[in-house]
């Protein structure tokens, strides 16, 4: 389960040090390569809760294995891609395939917890979070190494052997899916009701929003009208549907869980601004190679790994989240003053300021989802947590495209960092005013 769960976060960050090389090969700029980021997040934002529902209804092992098959296919398409459009297709398949592992793993842990009569221990949950955080954190460094050694196509090819190994391990060691009534200790089994209309409305609304966000330099304001109509239709349908894709009533009545999603999305908006925006600036604005950029991001990777382990050992949620939010804001503030002449040690420090929050935010918000989500729907709830994360990432890629245009320079970095400071301040306020976190800390 850990091996499968690394694939989505690894691919979200690993490509960050390959965007410049891909753009040069196909003669396109940063605004166009941003689609490689957004299409994976768009697919993942929809697929995570859908596959979470499938894991709850059909069994997590089946969903886990099917997702790995799609990952292998995406790796082949990306490796052999003759044009940029094929890379878009590969990232679309990759977003769908890698979305199966995390909600399926959460569902397996829920079923095992009910079988043995106890909640999944937090250290066990921390290992799942550590796998995701660790792979996301080392993604830029690994991506830089692959681009340097075998070229940017290695970013896509590496998914094939990893998915194949995970598939074999899953066949051997993940328990076979039990009848769903048995798996949930006699409780009513989740029904296979995917709400295709709700999924379609959500996908279409999110796609329209992405098209608007990716051209903020020349905004197509008229797109906001269909987005508003689609959003209103989605909410109206979810309120009437007996088995909604997004349980609006549950979220409206579960403030702690809704605020967890909001906090998670805002946090990763800031984190991914650095993952993609800062790495592009290091290459184009500072002149470092992909390999050197990956090494410069190593302190961030190490800080994220260490702090994910430390976060798993804490009993509360509020304190580590507060520290993380303050550091995100401080790191963004530091980026507002860096330039092509900034000393190397300051560049390393800026990366570390974003690595510590990655470790603390991932484990803490995952613990919050386990605390506040309905136990029978933990797969879908975990999927929605990732959806919030990916909506934040889509917004980050849009902010980067607006700030940089066709080239990552100092002024673009400062614009992106200034916006991140404002959002970081908002995140601090959202965290400190959440009373549910105070109760969880006790």
C-alpha positions in Angstrom: 0.0 0.0 0.0 2.9 2.4 0.8 4.6 1.7 -2.6 1.4 2.3 -4.5 0.7 5.5 -2.5 3.9 7.1 -3.5 3.0 7.3 -7.2 0.6 10.2 -7.1 2.6 12.6 -4.9 5.9 11.5 -6.6 4.5 12.4 -10.0 3.1 15.7 -8.8 6.5 17.0 -7.9 9.0 15.0 -9.9 8.1 16.8 -13.1 8.9 20.2 -11.7 12.6 19.9 -12.7 11.6 18.6 -16.2 9.2 21.4 -17.3 12.0 23.6 -18.7 13.5 20.7 -20.7 10.1 19.7 -22.0 9.3 23.3 -23.0 12.6 23.6 -24.9 12.1 20.3 -26.7 8.6 21.3 -27.9 9.2 25.0 -28.3 6.7 26.1 -25.7 6.9 28.3 -22.6 6.0 28.1 -18.9 2.3 29.0 -19.5 1.9 26.0 -21.8 3.9 23.4 -19.7 1.6 24.4 -16.8 -1.0 22.2 -18.4 1.2 19.2 -17.5 0.6 20.2 -13.9 -3.0 21.1 -14.1 -4.2 18.1 -16.1 -2.9 15.6 -13.5 -4.5 17.6 -10.7 -7.8 17.9 -12.6 -7.9 14.2 -13.2 -6.9 13.4 -9.6 -9.3 15.9 -8.1 -12.2 14.0 -9.7 -10.8 10.5 -9.5 -9.8 10.4 -5.8 -13.3 10.6 -4.4 -14.8 8.5 -7.2 -12.2 5.7 -6.6 -12.7 6.2 -2.8 -16.4 5.4 -3.3 -15.5 2.4 -5.4 -13.1 1.2 -2.7 -15.8 1.5 -0.1 -18.4 -0.3 -2.3 -16.4 -2.9 -4.3 -13.4 -3.5 -2.1 -10.1 -1.7 -1.9 -7.8 -4.4 -3.3 -9.7 -4.5 -6.6 -9.5 -0.8 -7.0 -5.8 -0.6 -6.0 -4.8 -3.2 -8.6 -6.9 -1.6 -11.4 -5.3 1.7 -10.7 -1.8 0.3 -11.1 -2.7 -1.1 -14.5 -3.6 2.4 -15.7 -0.4 3.8 -14.3 1.6 1.4 -16.4 -0.3 2.4 -19.5 0.4 6.1 -18.7 4.1 5.5 -18.3 4.3 3.8 -21.8 2.4 6.6 -23.5 4.5 9.3 -21.9 7.8 7.6 -22.6 7.0 7.2 -26.3 5.1 10.5 -26.8 5.9 12.0 -30.2 4.3 15.3 -29.4 3.2 17.5 -26.4 -0.4 16.5 -26.7 0.5 12.9 -25.9 2.2 14.1 -22.7 -1.1 15.6 -21.8 -2.8 12.3 -22.4 -0.2 10.5 -20.3 -0.6 12.8 -17.4 -4.4 12.4 -17.6 -4.1 8.7 -17.4 -1.5 9.0 -14.6 -3.8 11.2 -12.6 -6.6 8.6 -12.8 -4.5 5.6 -12.2 -2.5 7.0 -9.2 -5.7 8.2 -7.5 -6.7 4.7 -6.5 -3.9 3.9 -4.0 -4.5 6.4 -1.2 -8.2 6.0 -0.7 -7.9 2.3 -1.2 -5.2 2.1 1.5 -7.3 4.2 3.9 -10.2 1.7 3.3 -8.0 -1.3 3.9 -6.8 0.2 7.3 -10.5 0.9 8.2 -11.5 -2.7 7.4 -8.5 -4.1 9.4 -9.3 -1.8 12.3 -12.8 -3.1 12.5 -11.7 -6.7 12.1 -9.4 -6.4 15.2 -11.7 -4.1 17.1 -9.6 -0.9 17.3 -8.9 2.3 15.4 -5.8 2.2 13.1 -2.9 3.4 15.3 -1.6 6.9 14.5 1.9 5.6 13.8 0.5 3.2 11.1 -1.4 6.2 9.6 1.8 8.2 9.8 3.7 5.6 7.6 1.1 6.1 4.9 1.5 9.9 5.2 5.3 9.5 5.3 5.2 7.6 2.0 3.2 10.3 0.3 5.2 13.1 1.9 8.5 11.5 1.3 7.9 10.8 -2.3 6.6 14.3 -2.9 9.5 15.8 -1.1 12.2 13.9 -3.0 10.4 14.3 -6.3 12.3 17.4 -7.4 15.6 15.8 -6.6 14.8 12.5 -8.3 13.3 14.3 -11.2 16.5 16.4 -11.6 18.6 13.2 -11.5 16.5 11.5 -14.1 16.5 14.5 -16.5 20.3 14.7 -16.2 21.0 11.0 -16.7 18.3 9.8 -19.2 16.4 12.9 -20.2 12.9 14.1 -19.4 11.3 10.9 -20.8 12.7 9.1 -17.7 10.1 11.0 -15.6 7.4 9.0 -17.4 9.2 5.7 -17.8 10.0 5.3 -14.1 6.3 4.7 -13.4 6.2 1.4 -15.3 8.6 -0.7 -13.1 7.4 0.9 -9.8 3.7 0.2 -10.7 4.6 -3.4 -11.8 6.4 -4.1 -8.5 3.5 -2.6 -6.5 1.1 -4.8 -8.5 3.0 -8.0 -7.6 3.3 -7.0 -3.9 -0.4 -6.2 -3.8 -1.3 -9.7 -5.1 0.8 -11.3 -2.5 0.1 -9.2 0.6 -3.0 -7.1 0.5 -5.9 -9.1 2.0 -8.5 -10.3 -0.4 -11.6 -8.1 -0.4 -14.3 -9.5 1.9 -18.0 -9.1 1.3 -18.6 -5.5 2.2 -21.1 -6.3 5.0 -18.5 -8.6 6.5 -15.8 -6.1 6.1 -17.7 -3.5 8.1 -18.6 -5.8 11.0 -22.2 -6.4 10.0 -23.0 -2.8 9.2 -24.9 -2.0 6.0 -22.5 -2.2 3.1 -21.9 0.9 1.0 -23.9 0.7 -2.2 -22.3 1.1 -5.6 -23.9 4.5 -6.4 -21.5 6.8 -8.1 -23.8 9.7 -9.0 -22.7 10.1 -12.7 -24.5 13.4 -13.0 -22.8 14.8 -10.0 -19.4 13.6 -11.2 -20.1 15.2 -14.6 -21.2 18.5 -13.2 -18.2 18.6 -10.8 -15.7 17.7 -13.6 -17.2 20.3 -16.1 -17.2 23.1 -13.5 -13.7 22.4 -12.4 -12.5 22.2 -16.1 -14.1 25.6 -16.8 -12.4 27.0 -13.7 -9.0 25.7 -14.8 -9.4 27.2 -18.3 -10.1 30.6 -16.6 -7.3 30.3 -14.1 -4.6 29.3 -16.6 -4.9 32.5 -18.6 -5.1 35.1 -15.8 -2.9 37.4 -17.8 -5.7 37.7 -20.3 -8.7 36.5 -18.3 -11.8 35.2 -20.1 -14.3 36.7 -17.7 -17.3 35.2 -19.5 -16.1 31.7 -18.3 -17.2 32.7 -14.8 -20.8 32.7 -15.9 -21.0 29.0 -16.9 -18.8 28.2 -13.9 -21.3 29.8 -11.5 -24.3 28.1 -13.3 -22.5 24.7 -13.2 -21.6 25.1 -9.5 -25.2 26.1 -8.6 -26.5 23.1 -10.5 -24.0 20.8 -8.8 -25.0 22.0 -5.3 -28.7 21.7 -6.1 -28.3 18.2 -7.5 -26.1 17.1 -4.6 -28.8 18.3 -2.1 -31.5 16.2 -4.0 -29.5 13.1 -4.8 -29.9 10.2 -2.4 -26.3 9.1 -2.9 -24.4 12.3 -3.9 -20.9 12.4 -5.3 -20.1 15.2 -2.7 -22.3 15.0 0.4 -23.0 18.7 0.7 -25.3 18.2 3.8 -22.6 16.2 5.6 -20.0 18.9 4.9 -22.3 21.7 5.9 -23.0 19.9 9.2 -19.4 18.8 9.8 -17.6 22.1 10.2 -14.3 20.6 11.4 -14.0 18.3 8.4 -14.9 21.1 5.9 -12.3 23.4 7.6 -9.8 20.6 7.3 -10.3 20.5 3.5 -10.0 24.3 3.3 -6.8 24.3 5.3 -5.3 21.5 3.3 -6.1 23.1 0.0 -4.6 26.5 1.0 -1.5 24.9 2.4 -0.7 23.0 -0.7 -1.4 26.0 -2.9 1.6 27.6 -1.2 3.7 24.4 -1.2 3.2 23.8 -4.9 4.0 27.4 -5.8 7.5 26.5 -4.5 7.6 23.0 -6.0 7.0 24.4 -9.5 7.5 28.2 -9.4 10.7 28.2 -7.3 12.3 25.3 -9.2 11.6 26.9 -12.6 13.1 30.2 -11.3 16.2 28.4 -10.2 16.7 27.1 -13.7 15.7 30.0 -15.8 16.2 32.9 -13.4 19.3 31.7 -11.7 20.7 29.5 -14.5 21.1 26.2 -12.6 20.8 22.9 -14.4 18.0 20.4 -13.7 20.4 18.3 -11.7 21.7 21.2 -9.6 18.1 22.4 -9.0 17.2 19.0 -7.7 20.1 19.1 -5.3 19.2 22.6 -4.1 15.7 21.3 -3.2 17.3 18.5 -1.1 17.1 20.4 2.2 13.4 20.9 1.6 13.1 17.1 1.0 15.0 16.2 4.1 13.1 18.7 6.3 9.8 17.3 5.0 10.8 13.7 5.7 12.1 14.4 9.2 9.1 16.6 10.2 6.6 14.0 8.9 8.0 11.5 11.4 8.0 14.2 14.2 4.4 15.1 13.3 3.3 11.5 13.6 4.6 11.5 17.2 2.6 14.5 18.3 -0.7 13.9 20.0 -2.3 17.2 19.1 -3.2 18.7 15.8 -3.3 22.4 16.4 0.3 23.1 17.4 2.0 21.4 14.5 -0.4 23.0 12.0 0.2 26.5 13.5 4.0 26.1 13.2 3.6 24.9 9.6 1.4 27.8 8.6 3.8 30.4 10.1 6.7 28.8 8.4 4.9 28.8 5.0 4.2 32.5 5.4 7.8 33.2 6.4 9.2 31.2 3.5 7.0 33.1 1.0 8.2 36.3 2.6 11.8 35.3 2.0 11.2 34.6 -1.6 10.0 38.2 -2.1 13.6 39.4 -1.7 15.7 36.8 -3.4 17.2 37.5 -6.8 19.9 36.3 -9.2 22.6 37.5 -6.8 21.2 36.0 -3.6 23.7 33.9 -1.7 23.3 30.1 -2.1 22.7 29.6 1.7 19.6 31.8 1.5 18.3 29.8 -1.4 18.7 26.6 0.6 17.1 28.2 3.7 14.1 29.2 1.6 13.6 25.6 0.5 13.9 24.3 4.0 11.2 26.8 5.2 8.7 25.0 2.9 10.0 21.5 3.7 9.1 21.6 7.4 5.5 22.5 6.8 5.1 19.7 4.3 5.8 17.1 6.9 3.7 18.7 9.6 0.7 19.5 7.4 0.4 16.1 5.8 0.3 14.1 9.0 -1.8 16.6 11.0 -4.6 17.0 8.3 -4.7 13.3 7.7 -5.2 12.8 11.5 -8.0 15.4 11.3 -9.7 13.5 8.5 -9.6 10.3 10.6 -10.9 12.2 13.6 -13.8 14.0 11.9 -14.9 11.9 8.9 -17.7 9.3 9.1 -16.0 5.9 9.6 -18.1 4.1 6.9 -17.1 6.7 4.3 -13.4 7.1 5.1 -12.3 6.1 1.5 -14.5 8.9 0.0 -13.4 11.4 2.7 -9.8 10.7 2.1 -10.4 11.2 -1.6 -12.0 14.6 -1.0 -9.0 15.5 1.1 -6.8 14.9 -1.9 -9.3 16.8 -4.1 -8.8 19.8 -1.9 -5.1 19.4 -2.2 -5.3 19.3 -6.0 -7.6 22.2 -6.3 -4.9 24.1 -4.4 -2.3 22.8 -6.8 -4.3 23.8 -9.9 -4.6 27.3 -8.4 -0.8 27.3 -7.8 -0.1 26.4 -11.4 -2.4 29.3 -12.5 -0.6 31.7 -10.3 2.7 30.6 -11.7 1.5 31.0 -15.3 0.3 34.5 -14.5 3.5 35.5 -12.7 6.0 34.1 -15.2 4.3 34.1 -18.7 6.9 32.6 -21.0 9.9 32.9 -18.7 10.6 32.6 -14.9 12.4 35.8 -13.9 12.9 37.8 -10.6 9.9 40.0 -11.0 7.6 36.9 -11.6 9.0 35.1 -8.6 8.4 38.2 -6.4 4.8 38.5 -7.7 4.1 34.8 -6.9 5.8 35.1 -3.5 3.8 38.3 -2.6 0.5 36.6 -3.3 1.7 33.6 -1.3 2.4 35.8 1.7 -1.2 37.1 1.7 -2.6 33.6 1.4 -0.2 32.4 4.1 -1.6 35.0 6.5 -5.1 33.8 5.7 -4.1 30.3 6.4 -2.7 31.3 9.8 -6.0 33.0 10.7 -8.1 29.9 9.6 -5.9 27.6 11.7 -5.8 29.7 14.9 -9.5 30.4 14.9 -10.6 26.7 14.5 -12.0 25.7 17.9 -12.2 22.1 16.9 -8.4 21.9 16.7 -8.2 23.1 20.3 -10.5 20.3 21.4 -8.5 17.8 19.4 -5.3 19.1 21.1 -6.8 18.2 24.5 
